[in-house]
Amino acid sequence: MTSSTHSPHQDLGSPVLEAKNIVAGYLPGVNILNDCSLVAYPGEMVGIIGPNGAGKSTLLKAIFGLVKVHEGTVELEGKDITNFRTNKLVEMGVGFVPQTNNVFPSLTVEENLRMGLFLRAKKINERLEAMWDLFPVLHERKNQRAGAMSGGERQSLAMARALMMEPSVLLLDEPSAGLSPVRQDETFLRTRMINKTGVCVVMVEQNARRCLQICDRGYVLDQGRDAYTGSGKELANDPKVIELYLGTLAQDVEAAKESQ
């Protein structure tokens, strides 16, 4: 495994989220993750890339209590949260946006957001205002049913609903999947904006190039293990990562170097 020799976050104290030596899977005796580890510091944006079937989404689901962790631990701000129930994790400050089925299509935009804060009803108006500021398009469409929105708009709504509980960590599973290139760019920019508000973002992403461009640090998963880790820039320029995981990116990187 390669790792960053210097991290700009080494002076930021304790991790907000840490998964240690995770062994996990959907069926007993059949593990998707094999000794997989990840750490995220306050305010960081961490990307997870890798080939299909590497266990990227499984790692997020294991952190969020949707997949059974058989060995290893998950810690939130130093507290063991391994295999906690999802509603408990939401209360503790972990938000999760799944790749599919991430909104209530028959409900309006505002109703979806209100569902995101049913545990703290007194703060609904305050949090709604914050979401209208962060996602102006949702304010414009607050009375529209979610099922009638575009894929990009639904993705924004899913993110906003997860943010209603003011999480310290937001887990995003393939946020750009199925979106047009323009909508993908909008989603990445929105994710960066969310991160700049102080929310630590851990993102699984199929668009490896864009992911590494915007992330502070990245992990490359392969066969359930973290094969490489480093800053986004380090991974994007690592010949082994390019050759094994980024495919035609090699030509793009070479072209960029020649143009400098």
Disulfide bonds with the S-S distance in Angstrom:
none
